[in-house]
Amino acid sequence: MTTYYNINPQFYVSVDCIIFGFDKGSLKLLLLKRNFEPAMGSWSLMGGFVQKGESVDNAAKRVLMELTGLENVYMEQVGTFGEVGRDPGERVISVAYYALININEYDRVSVQQHNAYWTEIDKVPPLVFDHQQMVELARTMLQKKASSEPIGFNLLPELFTLSQLQSLYEAIYGEVLDKRNFRKKVADMNYIEKTDKIDKTGSKRGAALYQFNETAYRKAPKFKL
């Protein structure tokens, strides 16, 4: 082992995951009720320390998988948080990521074992350390990217109605969208395909189910809502 840098202080490096889901018209956030110190009993994001031989990206994927049981999830780095006193336990530098998951597909047993719960994005309780800042920055990034790339489909089931799609974007932006204009824009997107299936959970007549065609999108990557 070399000693090139041994005159410098050493710190812990961690990752924190801002996990978004969508359910019943609401954008939701998965939080832990901490049953460990520091700040036992407080609300926080799911996190963990980067291990030897592990990249920061892979550490975030591992932490997400350990909590939700999901792999190959859409994730994006939010930023690095390194204020000196941000963690009362030790000097910890954290790299935050946000993830988008289908709220119907995660491992509920694992989530319960981690003492984690879903909360509506506008009803988030006070969070430990700088986790609130992480959430706010992640939400801003999500809003910006969802307006130009079809990342919102990661929050929906494979088949969805146009009402569900509009409800999703209203939840992301926190505002009501004009139904006529929204559907006109969707009609111009040949990668949002109408299927022959009907959703009858809302009415006897039912609503047509649609799906996102990634191959078609890549051929014509134009997206703006």
C-alpha positions as CSV (number, residue, x, y, z in Angstrom):
1,M,0.0,0.0,0.0
2,T,1.3,3.5,-0.9
3,T,1.4,6.3,1.6
4,Y,1.2,9.2,-0.9
5,Y,-1.8,10.7,0.9
6,N,-1.3,9.6,4.5
7,I,-0.7,13.2,5.7
8,N,-4.3,14.1,4.8
9,P,-7.4,13.4,6.9
10,Q,-9.7,10.5,6.0
11,F,-13.5,10.6,5.8
12,Y,-16.4,8.3,5.4
13,V,-18.2,8.3,2.0
14,S,-21.9,7.4,1.9
15,V,-24.8,7.4,-0.5
16,D,-28.4,8.5,0.1
17,C,-31.3,7.5,-2.1
18,I,-34.3,9.7,-2.7
19,I,-36.8,7.1,-3.9
20,F,-39.9,8.4,-5.7
21,G,-43.1,6.5,-6.4
22,F,-46.5,7.3,-7.8
23,D,-49.8,6.1,-6.4
24,K,-53.4,7.3,-6.5
25,G,-52.6,10.6,-8.1
26,S,-49.8,11.5,-5.7
27,L,-46.0,11.6,-6.0
28,K,-44.6,9.8,-3.0
29,L,-41.3,9.4,-1.2
30,L,-40.0,6.4,0.6
31,L,-38.6,7.3,4.0
32,L,-37.1,5.4,7.0
33,K,-38.2,5.7,10.6
34,R,-34.7,5.3,12.0
35,N,-34.3,2.5,14.5
36,F,-30.5,3.2,14.9
37,E,-28.3,6.0,16.0
38,P,-27.6,8.7,15.4
39,A,-31.0,10.4,15.4
40,M,-32.9,7.2,16.3
41,G,-36.6,7.8,15.9
42,S,-36.2,10.5,13.3
43,W,-37.2,10.3,9.6
44,S,-34.5,9.9,7.0
45,L,-33.6,8.7,3.5
46,M,-32.3,5.3,2.9
47,G,-28.5,5.3,2.8
48,G,-25.3,3.4,3.4
49,F,-21.5,3.6,3.2
50,V,-19.4,3.0,0.1
51,Q,-17.5,-0.3,0.6
52,K,-14.0,-1.2,-0.4
53,G,-13.8,-2.1,-4.1
54,E,-17.2,-0.5,-4.7
55,S,-17.9,2.5,-6.9
56,V,-20.2,5.2,-5.6
57,D,-22.8,4.4,-8.4
58,N,-22.7,0.7,-7.4
59,A,-23.1,1.5,-3.8
60,A,-26.3,3.5,-4.6
61,K,-27.6,0.6,-6.6
62,R,-26.9,-1.8,-3.8
63,V,-28.6,0.3,-1.2
64,L,-31.6,0.7,-3.4
65,M,-31.8,-3.1,-4.0
66,E,-31.4,-3.9,-0.3
67,L,-34.4,-1.8,0.5
68,T,-36.7,-2.4,-2.4
69,G,-35.5,-5.7,-4.0
70,L,-35.3,-3.9,-7.3
71,E,-32.5,-3.9,-9.9
72,N,-32.1,-2.0,-13.1
73,V,-34.0,1.0,-11.7
74,Y,-33.8,4.5,-13.2
75,M,-31.3,6.5,-11.0
76,E,-29.6,9.8,-11.4
77,Q,-27.0,11.5,-9.2
78,V,-28.3,14.6,-7.5
79,G,-25.1,15.9,-6.0
80,T,-22.5,15.7,-3.2
81,F,-23.2,17.0,0.3
82,G,-20.2,17.6,2.5
83,E,-20.8,20.3,5.1
84,V,-18.5,19.6,8.1
85,G,-21.2,19.1,10.7
86,R,-23.9,17.5,8.5
87,D,-23.7,14.1,10.4
88,P,-23.3,14.2,14.2
89,G,-21.8,10.7,14.2
90,E,-18.6,11.3,12.1
91,R,-17.3,13.4,9.2
92,V,-19.4,11.9,6.4
93,I,-19.5,13.1,2.8
94,S,-22.6,11.8,1.1
95,V,-23.5,11.5,-2.6
96,A,-27.3,11.6,-3.2
97,Y,-29.2,9.9,-6.0
98,Y,-32.9,9.9,-6.9
99,A,-34.6,6.8,-8.2
100,L,-38.0,6.3,-9.9
101,I,-39.8,3.0,-9.2
102,N,-43.1,1.4,-9.9
103,I,-44.8,1.5,-6.6
104,N,-46.5,-1.9,-7.3
105,E,-43.3,-3.8,-7.9
106,Y,-41.1,-3.3,-4.9
107,D,-40.4,-5.9,-2.1
108,R,-42.9,-5.0,0.6
109,V,-41.4,-7.4,3.1
110,S,-37.9,-5.8,2.8
111,V,-39.4,-2.3,3.1
112,Q,-41.2,-3.3,6.3
113,Q,-38.0,-4.9,7.7
114,H,-36.2,-1.6,7.1
115,N,-39.0,0.3,8.9
116,A,-39.7,2.3,5.7
117,Y,-42.9,4.0,4.7
118,W,-44.4,5.9,1.8
119,T,-45.4,9.6,2.3
120,E,-46.9,12.1,-0.1
121,I,-44.2,14.5,-1.4
122,D,-46.1,17.5,0.0
123,K,-46.5,16.0,3.4
124,V,-42.9,15.0,4.1
125,P,-42.1,15.2,7.9
126,P,-38.9,16.9,9.1
127,L,-35.9,14.9,8.0
128,V,-32.5,14.4,9.6
129,F,-29.2,16.1,8.7
130,D,-29.5,17.7,5.2
131,H,-31.9,15.2,3.8
132,Q,-34.6,17.8,3.2
133,Q,-32.2,19.7,1.0
134,M,-31.5,16.5,-1.0
135,V,-35.2,15.9,-1.5
136,E,-35.9,19.4,-2.7
137,L,-33.0,19.4,-5.1
138,A,-34.0,15.9,-6.4
139,R,-37.6,17.0,-7.0
140,T,-36.4,20.1,-9.0
141,M,-34.2,17.9,-11.1
142,L,-37.0,15.4,-11.7
143,Q,-39.3,18.2,-12.8
144,K,-36.8,19.6,-15.2
145,K,-35.9,16.3,-16.8
146,A,-39.4,15.0,-17.0
147,S,-40.3,18.0,-19.2
148,S,-37.8,16.9,-21.9
149,E,-37.3,13.2,-21.5
150,P,-39.9,10.4,-20.9
151,I,-38.5,9.4,-17.5
152,G,-41.9,9.6,-15.9
153,F,-42.9,6.2,-17.4
154,N,-40.6,4.6,-14.8
155,L,-43.3,5.5,-12.2
156,L,-46.2,4.0,-14.1
157,P,-47.2,0.4,-14.7
158,E,-46.5,-1.1,-18.2
159,L,-50.1,-0.3,-19.2
160,F,-51.7,2.9,-18.2
161,T,-54.6,5.2,-19.1
162,L,-54.3,8.7,-20.4
163,S,-55.9,10.0,-17.2
164,Q,-53.2,8.2,-15.2
165,L,-50.5,9.7,-17.4
166,Q,-51.9,13.2,-16.9
167,S,-52.3,12.6,-13.2
168,L,-48.6,11.6,-13.0
169,Y,-47.4,14.8,-14.6
170,E,-49.7,16.9,-12.5
171,A,-48.2,15.2,-9.4
172,I,-44.6,15.8,-10.6
173,Y,-45.2,19.5,-11.3
174,G,-47.8,20.1,-8.5
175,E,-50.3,21.8,-10.9
176,V,-53.4,21.0,-12.9
177,L,-52.8,20.5,-16.6
178,D,-55.4,21.4,-19.3
179,K,-56.8,18.0,-20.4
180,R,-57.4,19.0,-24.0
181,N,-53.9,20.4,-24.5
182,F,-52.3,17.5,-22.7
183,R,-54.0,14.9,-24.9
184,K,-53.2,16.8,-28.0
185,K,-49.5,16.6,-27.1
186,V,-49.8,12.9,-26.3
187,A,-51.5,12.2,-29.7
188,D,-48.5,13.7,-31.5
189,M,-46.1,11.3,-29.7
190,N,-46.0,8.1,-31.8
191,Y,-44.1,6.3,-29.0
192,I,-47.2,6.4,-26.7
193,E,-49.2,3.5,-28.2
194,K,-52.8,2.7,-27.7
195,T,-53.3,-1.0,-27.0
196,D,-56.5,-3.2,-27.5
197,K,-56.9,-3.5,-23.7
198,I,-59.4,-1.7,-21.6
199,D,-59.2,-0.6,-17.9
200,K,-62.7,-1.0,-16.4
201,T,-61.8,-0.3,-12.8
202,G,-63.1,3.3,-13.0
203,S,-66.3,2.8,-15.0
204,K,-68.3,0.2,-16.9
205,R,-67.3,1.7,-20.2
206,G,-63.7,1.6,-19.3
207,A,-60.7,3.5,-20.6
208,A,-58.2,2.5,-23.2
209,L,-54.8,1.4,-22.0
210,Y,-51.6,2.7,-23.5
211,Q,-47.9,1.7,-23.4
212,F,-44.6,3.4,-23.9
213,N,-42.6,2.2,-26.9
214,E,-38.9,2.9,-26.1
215,T,-37.8,1.7,-29.6
216,A,-40.1,4.2,-31.3
217,Y,-38.9,7.0,-29.0
218,R,-35.3,6.4,-29.8
219,K,-36.0,6.8,-33.5
220,A,-37.8,10.1,-32.9
221,P,-36.4,11.4,-29.6
222,K,-38.6,14.5,-29.3
223,F,-40.4,14.9,-26.0
224,K,-41.9,17.9,-24.4
225,L,-44.9,18.2,-22.0
